[in-house]
Amino acid sequence: MNDKNGADVRQDQFLDVLSREDALARFEGALFPRPRRHEERTLAAALGLALAQDVAAPVDAPPFDRSNVDGFAVRSADLAKAGPASPVILRLNGETVHCGDEPRLQVTPGTATPVATGAPMPRGADAMLMVEHSHPVGDHAIEVLRAVAPGNFVSFAGSDIALGETLLREGCVIGSREIGMLAACGVAVVPVVAKPRVAILSTGDELVQPGGTLRPAEIFDTNGSIVAAAVSENGGEAHFLGAIRDDEDALWAAMSKAFAECDMLILSGGTSKGAGDLTHKLVNRLGKPGIVAHGVALKPGKPLCLAVCDGKPVVILPGFPTSAMFTFHDMIAPVLRTMAGLPARVDASVEAVAPSRIASELGRREYVMVSLVEGVDGLTAYPTGKGSGAITSFAQADGFLTIEALSDHMPAGARAQVTLFTPHVRAPDLVVIGSHCVGLDAAATPLARSGLSVRMISVGSMGGVAAARRGECDLAPLHLLDEKTETWNAPYLGEGMQLVPGWRRMQGVVYRRGDARFEGRDAHAAAASALADAACIMVNRNQGAGTRILIDRLLKGARPEGYFNQPRSHNAVAAAVAQGRADWGLAIKQAAEAYDLGFIPLSQEHYDFALVSARAQRPGVQAFLYSLGSEATKAALRKLGFEPAS
């Protein structure tokens, strides 16, 4: 295969593809042991860092014997026989000791001194009597009706922390509690493991930084921001240096400068050995031993490249965001945390059931991101994967499950451990699984504003009905036309479901304005015109989508060019047409308007909801139904171009 200049761009094969364990062993073996950089930090600046050495207490805490209550410093011997039938009168000394006061008068037999909580104990006293356990006798004496034991309500010097005691040990991560202990002993500066300085470079001619303007074939640089944030979360000091174009001289200059100034270099992109991928070719020039692993049996993440150059780690993450983040958290974060002196991450996990078969690639460990919903028999894990280029999968997922390299799938109904992205999973107040529509946001927004959580999972109309049948959702949005009865949605409901009317939306043919094959025709004539032109490429929809039923009816069994290009959303169809990768397809009118496409109406479809009757009284469901019927939501739907059903 040749590129536009005629050059041979056959993709090289990866070096030996290693298992995750072998790749990590090689990487860590070449990098460790290694000395850590230490520095002195004030307490506020040390938060989250690891101590570089033990810290001993320079003073006692508390530094003096002090009272734990408001009351009277007494000699316990004076009150040994005190009781209701034998009260003891104590004369008050001529001072009251407050916090910060140094007592001047000794407590002698038969006397007591008023002392505030936290104030020093006077000489001669060995116990505190709470003020409510006494009665005043005139202005200068108290009556006591109970005995007190020696040491009663007194904290003695060094009882909390003793002078010379090891206060915190090397490797301890400094949090608010540790800062409190250090401050209590007067420690203002501590030795810590310095944060590893991590340089981050994105690579690629197509990258534009957020805030810029995209030209054709360009994308925003996601990896730069997300990798920098992940570095900071795992104990590193992130230095994002921007995106470098695919120019060998420019890339080498940026890499070598970043490598010299930092403790670790992370790049993204340039690992796949395709045309223009320069990064991996330059790494070995940074130092020995160079690349130790290039190609790891992971999915996503196979192109990962690991190197150690003159004692510094150099990592080239895959360019796709999901691949980059999985490989970072799985293989790079542990190394970074070790360099920072931090303990390994402890990830929480839960058990969940796979609702359907999840295919996997034999020979590669696969990580599958999932959203969790509460089913009849516990948690169900719905895959949220939109491809390794999708960053929203991370934001929408609760965690991931793992399919080992020796398996080519996870069967439906299998129980699996889901590693959580956050320590806890909150069950959503409302679960909506089925067909997606932008109108859903209008109906769900009031719930979110009132503090209710909503989980929406797009699996198509048929997938939603199946989820409702299994009791995994509250509502399943659908728009399915039954060809036998020519009615919408109701024939597809199963036992224990009821139909909730939603709104009406227009489906039609989308095309680029000015295309003579479509202009001025109705939908059926436009489809016939497209079918008559072998060069006219369509874009289809996925099986199970309500739109797919309309398309197949329109095509009447024909399979034109592009039929097997089957994206899962109206926007994807519109984008394919707008960008010239296809000439026509079926989508809702709102998608056509968003992409400034021509639109030929075909059918006003019913976008309704299958409600699981057994879940109808859940607060989240009731709130959604109230929102759906409200005038505010109806107005919002009309503004979007939809017509409420009632």
SVG drawing of the C-alpha trace seen along z (x, -y; Angstrom):
<svg xmlns="http://www.w3.org/2000/svg" viewBox="-53 -36 75 56">
<polyline fill="none" stroke="black" stroke-width="0.4" points="0.0,0.0 1.3,-3.5 0.7,-6.9 -0.2,-10.0 3.5,-10.5 3.9,-6.9 6.0,-5.9 5.6,-2.3 3.5,-2.6 3.1,1.1 2.6,1.2 5.4,3.0 4.4,5.7 4.9,5.0 7.9,6.3 7.1,9.4 3.7,8.8 4.1,9.5 1.6,10.4 0.7,7.7 2.7,9.4 5.8,9.9 5.7,6.3 5.3,4.9 8.1,7.1 10.5,5.9 9.6,2.3 9.9,2.4 13.0,4.6 14.8,2.0 13.7,-0.9 13.9,0.3 15.6,0.1 16.2,-3.6 16.8,-6.5 14.0,-8.8 14.4,-12.6 13.7,-14.1 12.8,-17.6 11.7,-19.6 8.0,-20.8 5.9,-22.8 2.9,-21.0 0.4,-22.6 2.6,-21.8 3.2,-18.2 -0.4,-17.1 -0.7,-13.9 3.1,-13.3 5.0,-10.4 7.5,-10.9 11.1,-10.3 12.2,-9.3 10.8,-8.7 9.8,-11.7 10.4,-11.7 8.4,-13.8 10.6,-16.8 8.4,-17.5 5.9,-15.9 2.2,-16.2 0.6,-17.6 3.7,-19.5 2.3,-19.8 -0.3,-18.2 -3.6,-19.7 -7.3,-19.6 -9.8,-17.8 -12.8,-19.6 -14.0,-22.9 -13.8,-22.4 -11.5,-22.5 -7.9,-21.2 -7.9,-19.2 -5.9,-16.8 -7.7,-13.4 -6.6,-12.6 -8.7,-15.6 -11.8,-14.0 -11.2,-10.3 -14.1,-10.2 -16.4,-12.7 -20.0,-11.5 -23.6,-12.6 -23.6,-12.1 -20.1,-13.4 -19.5,-16.5 -16.1,-18.1 -15.5,-21.8 -12.6,-23.1 -11.3,-26.7 -10.7,-28.3 -7.3,-29.6 -7.0,-33.2 -6.5,-32.5 -8.4,-31.0 -6.2,-29.2 -7.2,-29.7 -5.6,-28.3 -2.3,-30.0 -2.0,-30.9 0.9,-29.6 -0.4,-28.7 1.2,-30.7 -0.4,-29.2 0.1,-25.6 -3.0,-23.5 -2.4,-22.8 -4.4,-20.5 -8.0,-21.6 -7.9,-23.9 -8.9,-23.9 -8.1,-26.1 -10.6,-26.8 -9.2,-25.5 -10.5,-25.8 -10.5,-22.9 -7.1,-22.6 -5.3,-24.7 -2.3,-23.6 -2.6,-21.8 -1.4,-23.7 1.4,-22.3 0.1,-20.1 -3.1,-19.0 -3.5,-15.4 -7.1,-15.3 -9.9,-17.5 -13.4,-17.8 -16.0,-18.7 -17.7,-22.0 -21.2,-20.4 -20.1,-17.9 -19.7,-20.8 -21.8,-23.4 -20.6,-26.9 -20.4,-27.9 -20.2,-31.6 -17.7,-33.3 -14.6,-31.5 -15.4,-27.8 -17.1,-24.8 -18.9,-21.7 -18.0,-18.3 -20.2,-15.3 -18.2,-12.6 -14.7,-11.3 -12.3,-11.5 -9.5,-9.2 -6.0,-10.3 -5.6,-11.5 -9.3,-12.1 -9.9,-14.2 -6.2,-15.0 -4.0,-14.5 -0.4,-14.1 2.5,-15.5 3.6,-13.1 0.5,-10.9 -0.5,-11.4 3.0,-11.6 6.2,-11.2 9.4,-13.1 11.6,-11.1 8.7,-8.7 8.4,-7.9 5.6,-10.1 5.3,-9.0 7.2,-6.4 8.9,-6.6 6.5,-6.0 3.5,-7.3 1.2,-9.4 0.5,-12.7 -3.2,-13.5 -5.1,-15.9 -4.7,-13.6 -1.0,-13.3 -0.7,-17.1 -2.6,-17.4 -0.1,-15.1 2.9,-17.0 1.4,-20.4 0.7,-19.1 4.4,-18.5 5.4,-21.8 6.8,-20.3 6.5,-22.9 8.7,-21.2 9.0,-17.6 11.2,-15.6 9.1,-14.1 9.6,-12.2 9.5,-14.8 6.7,-14.5 8.2,-13.0 8.3,-15.6 6.4,-14.1 6.5,-15.7 3.5,-15.0 3.6,-15.4 0.8,-14.7 1.8,-13.9 0.0,-14.2 -0.6,-16.7 -4.4,-16.3 -4.4,-17.6 -5.9,-20.9 -5.9,-22.1 -9.3,-22.7 -10.5,-26.2 -9.1,-26.1 -11.0,-25.7 -11.1,-22.4 -10.4,-22.2 -11.4,-19.1 -9.8,-15.9 -8.6,-17.6 -9.6,-16.5 -9.3,-18.1 -6.4,-16.8 -8.0,-14.8 -5.0,-12.9 -3.0,-15.8 -5.5,-17.0 -6.6,-13.6 -3.1,-12.2 -1.9,-15.3 -4.9,-15.0 -4.2,-11.2 -0.5,-12.0 -1.5,-14.5 -4.0,-12.0 -1.2,-9.4 1.5,-11.5 3.2,-13.2 3.9,-16.8 2.4,-17.1 4.0,-19.3 1.8,-19.3 4.0,-20.6 1.3,-20.7 1.0,-18.7 3.9,-18.3 3.3,-17.8 4.6,-14.7 7.9,-16.2 11.0,-14.2 13.2,-17.2 10.5,-19.0 9.5,-15.9 13.1,-15.0 13.7,-18.6 10.7,-18.5 11.3,-14.9 15.0,-15.5 14.3,-18.8 11.4,-17.3 13.5,-14.2 16.4,-16.3 14.2,-18.5 11.8,-15.8 11.9,-12.5 9.5,-10.8 8.4,-11.3 4.9,-10.3 3.9,-10.7 0.6,-9.7 0.3,-8.6 3.0,-7.4 3.1,-3.8 1.4,-1.9 4.2,-1.9 2.0,-3.2 2.9,-6.0 3.9,-9.1 4.4,-7.4 7.8,-8.7 7.8,-8.6 8.8,-5.0 11.7,-5.4 13.2,-8.3 12.9,-6.8 16.1,-4.6 18.1,-7.7 17.3,-9.0 19.5,-6.4 20.0,-2.8 18.5,-0.2 15.7,-1.9 12.5,-0.2 11.8,2.9 8.3,3.6 6.4,2.6 3.1,4.3 1.2,5.7 -1.6,8.3 -4.2,5.9 -7.5,4.6 -7.6,1.7 -3.9,0.8 -2.0,3.2 0.3,0.4 1.7,-0.5 5.4,-1.2 7.5,-1.1 11.2,-2.2 13.8,-3.0 16.5,-5.5 19.4,-6.2 17.3,-5.4 14.2,-7.4 10.9,-5.9 9.7,-6.8 6.1,-5.8 4.3,-6.1 0.6,-5.6 -1.8,-4.7 -3.4,-7.7 -7.0,-6.7 -8.2,-8.1 -9.7,-4.9 -6.7,-2.9 -4.4,-5.5 -6.3,-5.7 -6.6,-2.0 -2.9,-1.4 -2.0,-4.4 -4.0,-3.3 -3.2,0.4 0.6,0.2 1.9,-3.3 0.2,-4.5 1.7,-1.7 5.2,-2.7 4.6,-6.4 3.2,-5.8 6.3,-3.8 8.5,-6.6 6.5,-9.0 6.7,-6.7 3.0,-6.2 1.3,-2.9 -0.5,-0.9 -4.0,-1.9 -6.7,0.2 -9.6,0.4 -13.0,1.4 -15.0,4.0 -18.5,5.5 -20.0,8.6 -22.3,8.1 -24.0,10.1 -23.4,9.7 -26.8,9.2 -25.7,10.5 -22.7,12.1 -19.6,9.9 -17.2,10.9 -13.5,10.6 -10.3,11.2 -8.6,14.5 -5.0,13.9 -5.5,10.4 -6.7,9.5 -9.7,7.2 -11.0,4.5 -14.7,3.7 -16.2,0.6 -19.6,1.1 -22.5,-0.8 -24.2,0.8 -27.9,1.1 -29.9,2.9 -31.6,6.0 -33.9,8.6 -31.0,10.7 -28.4,8.0 -26.3,5.7 -26.2,6.0 -23.1,4.7 -24.0,3.1 -21.0,2.5 -20.6,-1.2 -17.8,-0.8 -18.0,-3.1 -14.6,-2.2 -11.1,-3.0 -11.4,-6.5 -14.3,-7.4 -13.6,-9.4 -17.2,-9.6 -17.1,-5.9 -15.0,-6.7 -17.3,-9.4 -20.4,-7.3 -19.0,-4.0 -19.0,-2.9 -16.0,-0.6 -14.7,2.2 -14.7,6.0 -11.9,8.1 -12.0,10.9 -8.8,12.9 -6.6,13.6 -7.6,17.3 -11.3,16.5 -12.9,15.2 -16.1,14.0 -17.9,13.6 -21.2,15.5 -24.6,14.0 -25.5,14.4 -21.9,14.8 -21.0,13.3 -17.9,11.1 -16.0,8.8 -16.3,5.1 -13.4,2.9 -14.9,-0.4 -13.6,-3.8 -14.8,-5.3 -15.0,-3.7 -18.8,-3.5 -21.6,-2.9 -24.9,-4.7 -27.9,-2.9 -29.6,-5.4 -33.0,-6.7 -34.2,-6.1 -32.8,-3.7 -33.7,-4.3 -32.4,-1.7 -33.3,-1.7 -33.4,-4.1 -31.7,-7.4 -33.2,-10.8 -32.2,-14.3 -35.7,-14.8 -34.8,-12.6 -32.6,-15.3 -35.6,-17.7 -37.6,-15.2 -34.8,-14.2 -33.3,-17.6 -35.9,-18.4 -35.0,-15.2 -31.3,-16.0 -32.0,-19.5 -34.0,-18.0 -31.2,-15.7 -32.3,-12.5 -29.8,-10.5 -30.7,-9.2 -28.8,-6.4 -29.4,-6.3 -28.0,-3.5 -28.5,-3.5 -28.9,0.0 -31.6,-0.5 -35.3,0.1 -35.2,3.9 -32.4,3.9 -34.4,1.7 -37.5,4.0 -35.2,7.0 -33.8,5.1 -37.3,4.2 -38.3,7.9 -35.4,8.8 -36.4,6.2 -33.1,4.2 -34.7,0.8 -37.6,-1.3 -38.4,-2.6 -37.4,-1.5 -37.7,-4.2 -38.7,-2.7 -39.9,-3.6 -40.8,-0.3 -43.4,0.0 -45.2,3.3 -45.6,4.0 -48.6,6.3 -50.8,3.9 -49.1,0.7 -49.1,-0.5 -46.2,-1.8 -44.7,-0.2 -47.6,1.4 -47.2,4.8 -43.7,5.1 -44.6,4.8 -44.2,7.9 -46.0,9.1 -45.6,6.8 -45.1,3.7 -47.3,0.8 -47.0,-1.9 -46.3,-5.5 -46.8,-7.9 -43.8,-10.2 -43.6,-12.4 -43.7,-12.4 -40.7,-13.0 -40.2,-13.0 -37.9,-10.6 -36.7,-11.1 -34.0,-11.0 -31.0,-13.2 -28.7,-14.3 -26.4,-17.2 -28.3,-20.2 -28.2,-20.6 -27.9,-16.9 -30.1,-16.5 -30.7,-12.8 -32.8,-13.9 -33.9,-17.5 -37.7,-17.9 -38.5,-14.2 -40.5,-12.5 -38.8,-9.8 -39.8,-6.9 -38.7,-8.6 -35.5,-9.7 -34.7,-6.2 -35.4,-4.9 -33.2,-7.6 -30.4,-6.6 -30.8,-2.9 -30.6,-3.7 -27.1,-5.2 -24.5,-2.6 -22.2,-5.5 -24.7,-6.7 -23.6,-5.5 -26.0,-5.1 -25.3,-4.9 -27.6,-2.5 -28.5,-2.0 -27.8,0.9 -30.0,4.0 -32.6,3.4 -33.0,-0.3 -36.4,-1.5 -35.0,-3.5 -33.6,-0.2 -37.2,1.0 -38.1,-2.1 -35.0,-1.8 -35.5,1.8 -39.1,1.1 -38.0,-1.7 -35.3,0.4 -37.7,3.3 -34.9,5.9 -32.2,3.9 -28.7,3.8 -27.1,0.8 -23.5,-0.3 -23.0,-1.4 -25.8,0.9 -23.5,2.6 -22.2,-0.7 -24.4,-0.6 -23.7,-3.3 -25.8,-3.5 -27.1,-7.1 -28.9,-9.7 -26.0,-12.1 -23.6,-9.5 -25.7,-9.1 -26.0,-12.9 -22.2,-13.3 -21.4,-10.7 -23.5,-12.5 -22.3,-15.9 -18.7,-14.9 -19.2,-13.1 -18.5,-9.6 -22.1,-8.8 -24.7,-10.4 -27.9,-9.6 -29.4,-7.9 -32.4,-8.0 -32.4,-10.2 -34.6,-12.5 -35.2,-16.0 -33.3,-17.5 -30.1,-15.7 -30.5,-17.0 -30.9,-20.6 -27.9,-20.3 -25.7,-19.4 -27.4,-21.7 -28.6,-18.8 -31.5,-18.5 -34.4,-16.6 -37.3,-14.6 -40.0,-13.5 -40.8,-9.8 -42.7,-9.0 -43.7,-10.6 -42.8,-8.0 -44.0,-7.5 -41.2,-7.7 -42.8,-6.1 -41.7,-4.3 -42.2,-0.7 -42.8,-1.1 -42.0,1.9 -45.2,2.1 -43.5,3.5 -41.2,0.5 -43.9,-2.1 -44.1,-3.4 -40.4,-4.1 -39.8,-7.8 -37.6,-8.3 -40.2,-6.9 -43.0,-9.0 -40.8,-12.1 -40.1,-11.3 -43.8,-10.7 -44.6,-14.0 -42.0,-15.8 -43.1,-14.2 -46.6,-15.5 -45.6,-19.0 -46.1,-22.0 -42.5,-23.0 -41.2,-19.8 -43.7,-19.9 -42.5,-23.4 -38.9,-22.2 -39.8,-19.3 -41.6,-21.6 -38.6,-23.9 -36.5,-20.9 -38.9,-20.2 -40.8,-17.3 -44.6,-17.1 -45.7,-15.8 -48.1,-12.9 -50.6,-14.4"/>
</svg>
